[in-house]
Amino acid sequence: MTITHKCYAQFKKNLRMKEKKQLLEYIISGIQEKKGKNITTIDLEGIPGVICDHFVVCEGNTPTQVAALAQSVEHIVKKNTQESPIRVQGHQLAEWIAIDYGNVMVHIFVPELRSFYNIDNLWSDAKTETIPNVE
């Protein structure tokens, strides 16, 4: 690989990192827009066997709020990036909605299910960040 190829490869890597960071910011903004609580980001990069690079986990008080949070995330991400999720699961009961953006998975729970499944703590070696609640 020549210097030019190395520089280009690093440029592409930096661009992907910047895009991923922006996607995370838009997802968090969508959650905060509808007063989602207890937002945690989990950085899974470099952990063998994971299906994505980041999880974003949060909760709404009721299934109605969980559905509103999911719609807000989809709307804000689409508006700012023109990206739609690859798949969305859980709208039927709206107790746990998972939104798949490829490298980033969003999990929106009612508090009881979040506590039961405890996905925040599945990877003890992952870096986590707690996002303050917006009042």
PyMOL commands that place a pseudoatom at each C-alpha (Angstrom):
pseudoatom trace, name=CA, resn=MET, resi=1, chain=A, elem=C, hetatm=0, pos=[0.000, 0.000, 0.000]
pseudoatom trace, name=CA, resn=THR, resi=2, chain=A, elem=C, hetatm=0, pos=[1.397, 3.396, -0.953]
pseudoatom trace, name=CA, resn=ILE, resi=3, chain=A, elem=C, hetatm=0, pos=[1.301, 6.505, 1.179]
pseudoatom trace, name=CA, resn=THR, resi=4, chain=A, elem=C, hetatm=0, pos=[-1.631, 7.763, -0.914]
pseudoatom trace, name=CA, resn=HIS, resi=5, chain=A, elem=C, hetatm=0, pos=[-3.643, 4.595, -0.302]
pseudoatom trace, name=CA, resn=LYS, resi=6, chain=A, elem=C, hetatm=0, pos=[-2.860, 4.736, 3.423]
pseudoatom trace, name=CA, resn=CYS, resi=7, chain=A, elem=C, hetatm=0, pos=[-3.968, 8.358, 3.593]
pseudoatom trace, name=CA, resn=TYR, resi=8, chain=A, elem=C, hetatm=0, pos=[-7.172, 7.579, 1.686]
pseudoatom trace, name=CA, resn=ALA, resi=9, chain=A, elem=C, hetatm=0, pos=[-7.917, 4.584, 3.905]
pseudoatom trace, name=CA, resn=GLN, resi=10, chain=A, elem=C, hetatm=0, pos=[-7.439, 6.726, 7.017]
pseudoatom trace, name=CA, resn=PHE, resi=11, chain=A, elem=C, hetatm=0, pos=[-9.611, 9.470, 5.497]
pseudoatom trace, name=CA, resn=LYS, resi=12, chain=A, elem=C, hetatm=0, pos=[-12.414, 6.950, 4.847]
pseudoatom trace, name=CA, resn=LYS, resi=13, chain=A, elem=C, hetatm=0, pos=[-12.102, 5.584, 8.384]
pseudoatom trace, name=CA, resn=ASN, resi=14, chain=A, elem=C, hetatm=0, pos=[-12.271, 9.097, 9.858]
pseudoatom trace, name=CA, resn=LEU, resi=15, chain=A, elem=C, hetatm=0, pos=[-15.292, 9.904, 7.683]
pseudoatom trace, name=CA, resn=ARG, resi=16, chain=A, elem=C, hetatm=0, pos=[-17.129, 6.753, 8.851]
pseudoatom trace, name=CA, resn=MET, resi=17, chain=A, elem=C, hetatm=0, pos=[-16.324, 7.622, 12.478]
pseudoatom trace, name=CA, resn=LYS, resi=18, chain=A, elem=C, hetatm=0, pos=[-17.655, 11.159, 12.006]
pseudoatom trace, name=CA, resn=GLU, resi=19, chain=A, elem=C, hetatm=0, pos=[-20.839, 9.864, 10.333]
pseudoatom trace, name=CA, resn=LYS, resi=20, chain=A, elem=C, hetatm=0, pos=[-21.380, 7.332, 13.129]
pseudoatom trace, name=CA, resn=LYS, resi=21, chain=A, elem=C, hetatm=0, pos=[-20.881, 10.026, 15.777]
pseudoatom trace, name=CA, resn=GLN, resi=22, chain=A, elem=C, hetatm=0, pos=[-23.418, 12.266, 14.028]
pseudoatom trace, name=CA, resn=LEU, resi=23, chain=A, elem=C, hetatm=0, pos=[-25.878, 9.371, 13.784]
pseudoatom trace, name=CA, resn=LEU, resi=24, chain=A, elem=C, hetatm=0, pos=[-25.529, 8.774, 17.528]
pseudoatom trace, name=CA, resn=GLU, resi=25, chain=A, elem=C, hetatm=0, pos=[-26.126, 12.479, 18.193]
pseudoatom trace, name=CA, resn=TYR, resi=26, chain=A, elem=C, hetatm=0, pos=[-29.295, 12.490, 16.045]
pseudoatom trace, name=CA, resn=ILE, resi=27, chain=A, elem=C, hetatm=0, pos=[-30.587, 9.345, 17.753]
pseudoatom trace, name=CA, resn=ILE, resi=28, chain=A, elem=C, hetatm=0, pos=[-30.034, 10.892, 21.185]
pseudoatom trace, name=CA, resn=SER, resi=29, chain=A, elem=C, hetatm=0, pos=[-31.690, 14.109, 20.021]
pseudoatom trace, name=CA, resn=GLY, resi=30, chain=A, elem=C, hetatm=0, pos=[-34.740, 12.139, 18.872]
pseudoatom trace, name=CA, resn=ILE, resi=31, chain=A, elem=C, hetatm=0, pos=[-34.973, 10.437, 22.256]
pseudoatom trace, name=CA, resn=GLN, resi=32, chain=A, elem=C, hetatm=0, pos=[-34.580, 13.692, 24.167]
pseudoatom trace, name=CA, resn=GLU, resi=33, chain=A, elem=C, hetatm=0, pos=[-37.152, 15.404, 21.931]
pseudoatom trace, name=CA, resn=LYS, resi=34, chain=A, elem=C, hetatm=0, pos=[-39.851, 13.156, 23.442]
pseudoatom trace, name=CA, resn=LYS, resi=35, chain=A, elem=C, hetatm=0, pos=[-38.393, 13.127, 26.971]
pseudoatom trace, name=CA, resn=GLY, resi=36, chain=A, elem=C, hetatm=0, pos=[-36.882, 9.637, 26.869]
pseudoatom trace, name=CA, resn=LYS, resi=37, chain=A, elem=C, hetatm=0, pos=[-35.076, 8.766, 30.087]
pseudoatom trace, name=CA, resn=ASN, resi=38, chain=A, elem=C, hetatm=0, pos=[-31.959, 6.941, 31.240]
pseudoatom trace, name=CA, resn=ILE, resi=39, chain=A, elem=C, hetatm=0, pos=[-30.139, 7.033, 27.910]
pseudoatom trace, name=CA, resn=THR, resi=40, chain=A, elem=C, hetatm=0, pos=[-27.012, 4.890, 27.729]
pseudoatom trace, name=CA, resn=THR, resi=41, chain=A, elem=C, hetatm=0, pos=[-24.660, 4.436, 24.797]
pseudoatom trace, name=CA, resn=ILE, resi=42, chain=A, elem=C, hetatm=0, pos=[-22.619, 1.248, 24.645]
pseudoatom trace, name=CA, resn=ASP, resi=43, chain=A, elem=C, hetatm=0, pos=[-19.489, 1.218, 22.468]
pseudoatom trace, name=CA, resn=LEU, resi=44, chain=A, elem=C, hetatm=0, pos=[-19.064, -2.348, 21.169]
pseudoatom trace, name=CA, resn=GLU, resi=45, chain=A, elem=C, hetatm=0, pos=[-16.304, -1.670, 18.653]
pseudoatom trace, name=CA, resn=GLY, resi=46, chain=A, elem=C, hetatm=0, pos=[-13.504, -4.189, 18.828]
pseudoatom trace, name=CA, resn=ILE, resi=47, chain=A, elem=C, hetatm=0, pos=[-15.481, -6.747, 20.840]
pseudoatom trace, name=CA, resn=PRO, resi=48, chain=A, elem=C, hetatm=0, pos=[-15.535, -10.098, 19.022]
pseudoatom trace, name=CA, resn=GLY, resi=49, chain=A, elem=C, hetatm=0, pos=[-18.887, -11.481, 17.913]
pseudoatom trace, name=CA, resn=VAL, resi=50, chain=A, elem=C, hetatm=0, pos=[-20.970, -8.320, 18.209]
pseudoatom trace, name=CA, resn=ILE, resi=51, chain=A, elem=C, hetatm=0, pos=[-23.542, -7.429, 15.551]
pseudoatom trace, name=CA, resn=CYS, resi=52, chain=A, elem=C, hetatm=0, pos=[-22.956, -3.669, 15.530]
pseudoatom trace, name=CA, resn=ASP, resi=53, chain=A, elem=C, hetatm=0, pos=[-20.619, -0.970, 16.783]
pseudoatom trace, name=CA, resn=HIS, resi=54, chain=A, elem=C, hetatm=0, pos=[-22.949, 0.802, 19.213]
pseudoatom trace, name=CA, resn=PHE, resi=55, chain=A, elem=C, hetatm=0, pos=[-26.116, 0.254, 21.217]
pseudoatom trace, name=CA, resn=VAL, resi=56, chain=A, elem=C, hetatm=0, pos=[-28.242, 3.142, 22.388]
pseudoatom trace, name=CA, resn=VAL, resi=57, chain=A, elem=C, hetatm=0, pos=[-30.594, 2.085, 25.194]
pseudoatom trace, name=CA, resn=CYS, resi=58, chain=A, elem=C, hetatm=0, pos=[-33.303, 4.215, 26.772]
pseudoatom trace, name=CA, resn=GLU, resi=59, chain=A, elem=C, hetatm=0, pos=[-36.786, 4.040, 28.209]
pseudoatom trace, name=CA, resn=GLY, resi=60, chain=A, elem=C, hetatm=0, pos=[-40.199, 5.600, 28.034]
pseudoatom trace, name=CA, resn=ASN, resi=61, chain=A, elem=C, hetatm=0, pos=[-42.743, 5.433, 30.831]
pseudoatom trace, name=CA, resn=THR, resi=62, chain=A, elem=C, hetatm=0, pos=[-45.508, 3.781, 28.803]
pseudoatom trace, name=CA, resn=PRO, resi=63, chain=A, elem=C, hetatm=0, pos=[-45.917, 1.913, 25.513]
pseudoatom trace, name=CA, resn=THR, resi=64, chain=A, elem=C, hetatm=0, pos=[-47.357, 5.116, 24.038]
pseudoatom trace, name=CA, resn=GLN, resi=65, chain=A, elem=C, hetatm=0, pos=[-44.192, 7.030, 24.940]
pseudoatom trace, name=CA, resn=VAL, resi=66, chain=A, elem=C, hetatm=0, pos=[-41.977, 4.174, 23.705]
pseudoatom trace, name=CA, resn=ALA, resi=67, chain=A, elem=C, hetatm=0, pos=[-43.734, 4.364, 20.306]
pseudoatom trace, name=CA, resn=ALA, resi=68, chain=A, elem=C, hetatm=0, pos=[-43.390, 8.166, 20.259]
pseudoatom trace, name=CA, resn=LEU, resi=69, chain=A, elem=C, hetatm=0, pos=[-39.665, 7.894, 21.059]
pseudoatom trace, name=CA, resn=ALA, resi=70, chain=A, elem=C, hetatm=0, pos=[-39.136, 5.447, 18.186]
pseudoatom trace, name=CA, resn=GLN, resi=71, chain=A, elem=C, hetatm=0, pos=[-41.014, 7.678, 15.747]
pseudoatom trace, name=CA, resn=SER, resi=72, chain=A, elem=C, hetatm=0, pos=[-39.031, 10.709, 16.900]
pseudoatom trace, name=CA, resn=VAL, resi=73, chain=A, elem=C, hetatm=0, pos=[-35.696, 8.913, 16.431]
pseudoatom trace, name=CA, resn=GLU, resi=74, chain=A, elem=C, hetatm=0, pos=[-36.684, 7.758, 12.934]
pseudoatom trace, name=CA, resn=HIS, resi=75, chain=A, elem=C, hetatm=0, pos=[-37.918, 11.242, 11.984]
pseudoatom trace, name=CA, resn=ILE, resi=76, chain=A, elem=C, hetatm=0, pos=[-34.857, 13.163, 13.229]
pseudoatom trace, name=CA, resn=VAL, resi=77, chain=A, elem=C, hetatm=0, pos=[-32.373, 10.700, 11.732]
pseudoatom trace, name=CA, resn=LYS, resi=78, chain=A, elem=C, hetatm=0, pos=[-34.205, 10.732, 8.379]
pseudoatom trace, name=CA, resn=LYS, resi=79, chain=A, elem=C, hetatm=0, pos=[-34.442, 14.540, 8.359]
pseudoatom trace, name=CA, resn=ASN, resi=80, chain=A, elem=C, hetatm=0, pos=[-30.736, 15.017, 9.058]
pseudoatom trace, name=CA, resn=THR, resi=81, chain=A, elem=C, hetatm=0, pos=[-29.100, 12.092, 7.267]
pseudoatom trace, name=CA, resn=GLN, resi=82, chain=A, elem=C, hetatm=0, pos=[-31.711, 10.846, 4.768]
pseudoatom trace, name=CA, resn=GLU, resi=83, chain=A, elem=C, hetatm=0, pos=[-31.149, 7.388, 6.326]
pseudoatom trace, name=CA, resn=SER, resi=84, chain=A, elem=C, hetatm=0, pos=[-33.977, 5.038, 7.146]
pseudoatom trace, name=CA, resn=PRO, resi=85, chain=A, elem=C, hetatm=0, pos=[-33.573, 2.127, 9.530]
pseudoatom trace, name=CA, resn=ILE, resi=86, chain=A, elem=C, hetatm=0, pos=[-32.778, -1.277, 8.074]
pseudoatom trace, name=CA, resn=ARG, resi=87, chain=A, elem=C, hetatm=0, pos=[-35.417, -2.818, 10.316]
pseudoatom trace, name=CA, resn=VAL, resi=88, chain=A, elem=C, hetatm=0, pos=[-37.711, -1.811, 13.171]
pseudoatom trace, name=CA, resn=GLN, resi=89, chain=A, elem=C, hetatm=0, pos=[-39.193, -4.414, 15.493]
pseudoatom trace, name=CA, resn=GLY, resi=90, chain=A, elem=C, hetatm=0, pos=[-41.641, -4.135, 18.379]
pseudoatom trace, name=CA, resn=HIS, resi=91, chain=A, elem=C, hetatm=0, pos=[-44.168, -1.495, 17.329]
pseudoatom trace, name=CA, resn=GLN, resi=92, chain=A, elem=C, hetatm=0, pos=[-47.071, -3.919, 17.939]
pseudoatom trace, name=CA, resn=LEU, resi=93, chain=A, elem=C, hetatm=0, pos=[-46.813, -3.907, 21.733]
pseudoatom trace, name=CA, resn=ALA, resi=94, chain=A, elem=C, hetatm=0, pos=[-44.392, -0.952, 22.009]
pseudoatom trace, name=CA, resn=GLU, resi=95, chain=A, elem=C, hetatm=0, pos=[-42.843, -2.296, 25.188]
pseudoatom trace, name=CA, resn=TRP, resi=96, chain=A, elem=C, hetatm=0, pos=[-39.437, -2.843, 23.521]
pseudoatom trace, name=CA, resn=ILE, resi=97, chain=A, elem=C, hetatm=0, pos=[-38.778, -1.310, 20.132]
pseudoatom trace, name=CA, resn=ALA, resi=98, chain=A, elem=C, hetatm=0, pos=[-35.486, -2.068, 18.399]
pseudoatom trace, name=CA, resn=ILE, resi=99, chain=A, elem=C, hetatm=0, pos=[-34.330, 0.164, 15.541]
pseudoatom trace, name=CA, resn=ASP, resi=100, chain=A, elem=C, hetatm=0, pos=[-31.475, -1.145, 13.390]
pseudoatom trace, name=CA, resn=TYR, resi=101, chain=A, elem=C, hetatm=0, pos=[-29.266, 1.405, 11.637]
pseudoatom trace, name=CA, resn=GLY, resi=102, chain=A, elem=C, hetatm=0, pos=[-26.599, -1.158, 10.722]
pseudoatom trace, name=CA, resn=ASN, resi=103, chain=A, elem=C, hetatm=0, pos=[-23.690, -0.044, 12.865]
pseudoatom trace, name=CA, resn=VAL, resi=104, chain=A, elem=C, hetatm=0, pos=[-25.983, 1.383, 15.554]
pseudoatom trace, name=CA, resn=MET, resi=105, chain=A, elem=C, hetatm=0, pos=[-28.884, -0.395, 17.262]
pseudoatom trace, name=CA, resn=VAL, resi=106, chain=A, elem=C, hetatm=0, pos=[-31.424, 1.584, 19.286]
pseudoatom trace, name=CA, resn=HIS, resi=107, chain=A, elem=C, hetatm=0, pos=[-33.372, -0.186, 22.052]
pseudoatom trace, name=CA, resn=ILE, resi=108, chain=A, elem=C, hetatm=0, pos=[-36.319, 1.653, 23.574]
pseudoatom trace, name=CA, resn=PHE, resi=109, chain=A, elem=C, hetatm=0, pos=[-37.955, -0.052, 26.549]
pseudoatom trace, name=CA, resn=VAL, resi=110, chain=A, elem=C, hetatm=0, pos=[-40.640, 0.390, 29.157]
pseudoatom trace, name=CA, resn=PRO, resi=111, chain=A, elem=C, hetatm=0, pos=[-38.773, 0.343, 32.505]
pseudoatom trace, name=CA, resn=GLU, resi=112, chain=A, elem=C, hetatm=0, pos=[-39.911, -3.150, 33.574]
pseudoatom trace, name=CA, resn=LEU, resi=113, chain=A, elem=C, hetatm=0, pos=[-38.627, -4.849, 30.412]
pseudoatom trace, name=CA, resn=ARG, resi=114, chain=A, elem=C, hetatm=0, pos=[-35.393, -2.894, 30.415]
pseudoatom trace, name=CA, resn=SER, resi=115, chain=A, elem=C, hetatm=0, pos=[-34.710, -4.099, 33.932]
pseudoatom trace, name=CA, resn=PHE, resi=116, chain=A, elem=C, hetatm=0, pos=[-35.688, -7.679, 33.054]
pseudoatom trace, name=CA, resn=TYR, resi=117, chain=A, elem=C, hetatm=0, pos=[-33.507, -7.986, 29.922]
pseudoatom trace, name=CA, resn=ASN, resi=118, chain=A, elem=C, hetatm=0, pos=[-30.660, -5.877, 31.360]
pseudoatom trace, name=CA, resn=ILE, resi=119, chain=A, elem=C, hetatm=0, pos=[-28.920, -5.452, 27.984]
pseudoatom trace, name=CA, resn=ASP, resi=120, chain=A, elem=C, hetatm=0, pos=[-27.032, -2.458, 29.374]
pseudoatom trace, name=CA, resn=ASN, resi=121, chain=A, elem=C, hetatm=0, pos=[-24.764, -4.924, 31.198]
pseudoatom trace, name=CA, resn=LEU, resi=122, chain=A, elem=C, hetatm=0, pos=[-24.306, -7.738, 28.662]
pseudoatom trace, name=CA, resn=TRP, resi=123, chain=A, elem=C, hetatm=0, pos=[-20.790, -6.624, 27.734]
pseudoatom trace, name=CA, resn=SER, resi=124, chain=A, elem=C, hetatm=0, pos=[-18.736, -5.849, 30.816]
pseudoatom trace, name=CA, resn=ASP, resi=125, chain=A, elem=C, hetatm=0, pos=[-15.761, -4.905, 28.639]
pseudoatom trace, name=CA, resn=ALA, resi=126, chain=A, elem=C, hetatm=0, pos=[-17.705, -2.350, 26.587]
pseudoatom trace, name=CA, resn=LYS, resi=127, chain=A, elem=C, hetatm=0, pos=[-17.339, 1.384, 27.168]
pseudoatom trace, name=CA, resn=THR, resi=128, chain=A, elem=C, hetatm=0, pos=[-20.632, 2.905, 28.322]
pseudoatom trace, name=CA, resn=GLU, resi=129, chain=A, elem=C, hetatm=0, pos=[-21.747, 6.490, 28.589]
pseudoatom trace, name=CA, resn=THR, resi=130, chain=A, elem=C, hetatm=0, pos=[-24.777, 7.765, 30.446]
pseudoatom trace, name=CA, resn=ILE, resi=131, chain=A, elem=C, hetatm=0, pos=[-26.526, 10.731, 28.818]
pseudoatom trace, name=CA, resn=PRO, resi=132, chain=A, elem=C, hetatm=0, pos=[-28.183, 13.116, 31.298]
pseudoatom trace, name=CA, resn=ASN, resi=133, chain=A, elem=C, hetatm=0, pos=[-31.980, 13.304, 31.265]
pseudoatom trace, name=CA, resn=VAL, resi=134, chain=A, elem=C, hetatm=0, pos=[-33.511, 16.446, 29.787]
pseudoatom trace, name=CA, resn=GLU, resi=135, chain=A, elem=C, hetatm=0, pos=[-36.150, 17.988, 31.983]
for i in range(1, 135): cmd.bond("trace and resi %d" % i, "trace and resi %d" % (i + 1))
show_as sticks, trace
zoom trace
